[in-house]
Amino acid sequence: MTPAIRPLVAGNWKMNGTGESLAELRAIATGLSSDLGQKLDAVICVPATLLSRAAETLVSETVRLGGQDCHVKESGAHTGDISAAMLKEAGADYVILGHSERRTDHQETDELIRAKTQAAWKAGLAAIVCVGETAVERQEGRALEVIGRQLLGSLPDDVKSDTTVIAYEPVWAIGTGQTPTAEDVEKAHAFMRSELIARFGSEGAKLRLLYGGSVKPANAVELLGISNVDGALVGGASLKATDFLAICEAYRTL
Ligand SMILES: O=C(CO)COP(=O)(O)O
């Protein structure tokens, strides 16, 4: 954790969730309306189909909503795509961009992610920009090189800390139950911090750096307590309110 940076715990529901899941969202919001909610910001990135209903269902401001991707354009002939402005209108304040599943499934490049980040800002959304190495890249000793390249390529030049969040998600740790050692997470986050300060100066020092990949209640205190880890991007464990809240609880002790 970085002193003076307010933590952010973000959930990524991916392609999961139905109308019934809104009860979990309500339970998360209720859980965070206690003093726990004063210790952190929380956002749940639901499937786009649930955004409007999720926005209606949330009675408190303790949880923000996010989308999981957006198109670079505001509107037009792009069948199946959703613009950042549409996400905003549906109730989102954040959008995840460049998740490894999109980089892989949809061949998204750093250049495209950078354009999407600008589109998100223009629509009034904060971008959660994801980076992370694959297992092979790690075995080849290229993890930091890959993270550095993705950071450089995926971020526009005018990054501001109130509209941009970075998520380090090692691809091999996503949905596998495996996590890097605390030393490896610390090394990756320290590297990102120094790269971001070198490029963005004081804004780079204030950017929130999330760790993502098999975060669960059992490892939350250890992972969230690491230097320069300012929150988490949680996949599977964000689908159940009890798990997500148990992860947030780590900030009571940190
Ligand atoms: O991809 C993730 C969040 O974006 C992480 O997923 P898991 O927490 O399920 O490993």
The ligand as a Tripos MOL2 file, in Angstrom:
@<TRIPOS>MOLECULE
LIG
   10     9     1     0     0
SMALL
NO_CHARGES

@<TRIPOS>ATOM
      1 O1         -8.8310  -11.0900  -14.3490 O.2       1 LIG1
      2 C1         -9.0220  -10.7620  -13.1820 C.2       1 LIG1
      3 C2         -9.6490   -9.4830  -12.8570 C.3       1 LIG1
      4 O2         -9.7030   -8.6400  -13.9540 O.3       1 LIG1
      5 C3         -8.6220  -11.6530  -12.0790 C.3       1 LIG1
      6 O3         -9.4560  -12.7540  -12.0740 O.3       1 LIG1
      7 P1         -9.4310  -13.7660  -10.8290 P.3       1 LIG1
      8 O4         -9.5300  -12.9160   -9.5740 O.co2     1 LIG1
      9 O5        -10.6340  -14.6300  -11.0280 O.co2     1 LIG1
     10 O6         -8.1430  -14.4860  -10.9000 O.co2     1 LIG1
@<TRIPOS>BOND
     1     1     2 2
     2     2     3 1
     3     2     5 1
     4     3     4 1
     5     5     6 1
     6     6     7 1
     7     7     8 2
     8     7     9 1
     9     7    10 1
@<TRIPOS>SUBSTRUCTURE
     1 LIG1         1 GROUP 0 **** ****
